Amino acid sequence: MTQAVWGPEGFRGGIDVRVSLRADAGSGENAFDGAWYPRSRDLAVEVPELVAALDRRGVRIERFTHPLDGWQPAPRKVVVDGRVVRTGGFRSMDPGVVCLSWAGGNRRADLLVVPPETDVITGVRALRLCTRRGLPRSPQMVLAAARSQPLPQVPAVQVSRAG
């Protein structure tokens, strides 16, 4: 059985984890409870950082499940700040979703996964979209909606020259 152990010193220099989580995550009322935009497909690196980031928000993840396709192999257990988080990979899961559980398994959140190779503007839009109600249940449709929005426009600034 493989196990990864991470403490605060093991993370990539305090890089912010790109994750959004609805306030009512785990209620089962929404297509997605949030979104996660990992920087790579290496779960041995990404999961401990995600768990630590959610710990700081008061969500103590106990289990992380993921689709087997599209990810590098992950350890079955990850220790973050002295706490064990179990991981599991399944072929039957949608490749665009990961699942988190906490509170003794009584709370569960499905997060849309923004592929790490996604451009930053689309990724940030997807993170924001996943906190809204009424999203389609398809990760591909949410990502398409994030891509279809027009790029932000920067207004022209009047420059006056002192003369």
ZAZA-216526 format. One line per 2 residues: number of its first residue (from 1); their letters; for each residue x, y, z of C-alpha. Coordinates in Angstrom, 1 decimal, always signed. Layout:
N
NUM = A = X Y Z; ... $
END
This chain:
163
1 = MT = +0.0 +0.0 +0.0; +1.5 +3.3 -1.1 $
3 = QA = +1.1 +6.4 +1.2; +2.2 +10.0 +0.6 $
5 = VW = +3.0 +12.1 +3.6; +2.8 +15.9 +3.3 $
7 = GP = +3.2 +18.7 +5.9; +3.1 +22.4 +5.2 $
9 = EG = +6.7 +22.4 +4.1; +5.9 +19.9 +1.3 $
11 = FR = +3.6 +22.1 -0.7; +4.7 +24.1 -3.7 $
13 = GG = +5.7 +27.3 -2.0; +2.3 +28.2 -0.8 $
15 = ID = +0.7 +28.4 -4.3; -3.0 +29.1 -4.0 $
17 = VR = -5.1 +26.1 -4.8; -7.7 +26.9 -7.5 $
19 = VS = -10.9 +25.6 -6.0; -14.4 +26.9 -5.6 $
21 = LR = -16.9 +25.4 -3.2; -20.5 +26.3 -2.7 $
23 = AD = -21.6 +27.3 +0.8; -24.2 +24.6 +0.7 $
25 = AG = -21.8 +22.0 -0.7; -22.9 +18.4 -0.1 $
27 = SG = -26.6 +19.3 +0.0; -27.2 +17.3 -3.2 $
29 = EN = -29.3 +20.2 -4.7; -26.9 +21.2 -7.5 $
31 = AF = -25.2 +19.6 -10.5; -21.8 +20.5 -9.0 $
33 = DG = -20.8 +21.7 -5.5; -17.9 +23.6 -7.0 $
35 = AW = -14.9 +23.2 -9.2; -11.2 +22.4 -8.9 $
37 = YP = -8.5 +23.6 -11.3; -5.4 +21.5 -10.6 $
39 = RS = -2.1 +22.5 -12.1; -1.2 +19.0 -13.2 $
41 = RD = -2.6 +15.5 -13.5; -0.4 +14.2 -10.6 $
43 = LA = -2.8 +13.4 -7.8; +0.1 +12.6 -5.4 $
45 = VE = +0.9 +16.4 -5.6; -2.5 +17.9 -6.2 $
47 = VP = -4.7 +16.1 -3.6; -2.7 +17.0 -0.5 $
49 = EL = -2.7 +20.7 -1.6; -6.5 +20.5 -2.2 $
51 = VA = -7.1 +18.9 +1.1; -5.0 +21.4 +3.0 $
53 = AL = -6.7 +24.3 +1.2; -10.2 +23.0 +2.2 $
55 = DR = -9.0 +22.4 +5.7; -8.2 +26.1 +6.0 $
57 = RG = -11.8 +26.7 +4.9; -13.1 +24.4 +7.7 $
59 = VR = -13.9 +21.4 +5.4; -12.0 +18.4 +6.7 $
61 = IE = -11.9 +16.0 +3.7; -11.8 +12.3 +4.7 $
63 = RF = -12.0 +10.7 +1.3; -11.2 +11.7 -2.3 $
65 = TH = -12.4 +9.7 -5.2; -11.5 +10.2 -8.8 $
67 = PL = -11.8 +8.7 -12.3; -8.9 +6.4 -13.2 $
69 = DG = -8.6 +7.8 -16.7; -6.8 +11.0 -17.2 $
71 = WQ = -4.8 +11.0 -13.9; -1.4 +9.6 -12.9 $
73 = PA = -1.7 +6.8 -10.3; -2.4 +8.1 -6.8 $
75 = PR = -1.5 +6.7 -3.4; -4.3 +5.0 -1.6 $
77 = KV = -3.7 +7.1 +1.5; -2.4 +10.7 +1.8 $
79 = VV = -1.3 +12.1 +5.1; -1.8 +15.9 +5.3 $
81 = DG = -0.7 +17.6 +8.5; -0.8 +14.3 +10.4 $
83 = RV = -4.3 +13.4 +9.1; -5.0 +10.5 +6.8 $
85 = VR = -7.2 +11.0 +3.7; -8.2 +7.9 +1.7 $
87 = TG = -8.2 +8.1 -2.0; -9.9 +5.8 -4.5 $
89 = GF = -10.0 +5.6 -8.3; -12.9 +4.2 -10.3 $
91 = RS = -13.3 +3.5 -14.0; -17.0 +4.2 -13.8 $
93 = MD = -16.6 +7.9 -12.7; -17.1 +10.7 -15.2 $
95 = PG = -13.5 +11.9 -16.1; -14.6 +15.5 -15.5 $
97 = VV = -15.6 +15.1 -11.9; -14.0 +14.2 -8.5 $
99 = CL = -15.8 +13.5 -5.3; -14.9 +14.6 -1.8 $
101 = SW = -16.5 +13.3 +1.4; -16.3 +14.6 +5.0 $
103 = AG = -18.3 +14.5 +8.3; -18.0 +10.8 +8.6 $
105 = GN = -19.2 +10.3 +5.1; -22.4 +12.2 +5.7 $
107 = RR = -21.4 +15.1 +3.5; -20.3 +14.7 -0.1 $
109 = AD = -19.3 +17.2 -2.8; -18.9 +16.6 -6.5 $
111 = LL = -16.4 +19.0 -8.0; -16.1 +19.7 -11.7 $
113 = VV = -12.5 +19.3 -12.7; -11.1 +22.0 -15.0 $
115 = PP = -8.4 +20.2 -17.0; -4.9 +21.6 -16.0 $
117 = ET = -4.2 +22.4 -19.7; -7.2 +24.8 -19.8 $
119 = DV = -6.4 +28.5 -20.4; -6.5 +30.6 -17.3 $
121 = IT = -9.5 +32.8 -18.3; -11.7 +29.8 -19.1 $
123 = GV = -10.5 +28.0 -15.9; -11.4 +31.0 -13.7 $
125 = RA = -14.8 +31.3 -15.4; -15.5 +27.6 -14.8 $
127 = LR = -14.6 +28.0 -11.1; -17.1 +30.9 -10.8 $
129 = LC = -19.8 +29.2 -12.9; -19.8 +26.1 -10.6 $
131 = TR = -20.9 +28.2 -7.6; -24.2 +29.1 -9.5 $
133 = RG = -27.5 +27.2 -9.5; -29.0 +25.6 -12.5 $
135 = LP = -25.9 +24.3 -14.3; -26.0 +21.5 -16.7 $
137 = RS = -24.9 +18.1 -15.3; -22.3 +17.7 -18.0 $
139 = PQ = -18.7 +18.9 -17.2; -18.2 +19.4 -20.9 $
141 = MV = -21.2 +21.7 -21.2; -20.0 +23.8 -18.2 $
143 = LA = -16.5 +24.1 -19.7; -18.1 +25.0 -23.1 $
145 = AA = -20.1 +27.8 -21.4; -17.0 +29.1 -19.6 $
147 = RS = -15.2 +29.3 -23.0; -18.2 +30.9 -24.9 $
149 = QP = -18.2 +34.1 -22.8; -16.6 +37.0 -24.5 $
151 = LP = -13.2 +38.1 -23.3; -13.2 +41.0 -20.9 $
153 = QV = -12.9 +44.3 -22.5; -10.6 +46.9 -21.2 $
155 = PA = -12.0 +50.4 -21.6; -9.7 +53.0 -23.2 $
157 = VQ = -8.2 +55.4 -20.7; -7.9 +59.1 -21.6 $
159 = VS = -4.3 +60.2 -21.1; -3.7 +63.9 -20.7 $
161 = RA = -0.2 +65.2 -21.1; +1.0 +68.1 -19.2 $
163 = G = +2.5 +70.6 -21.5 $
END
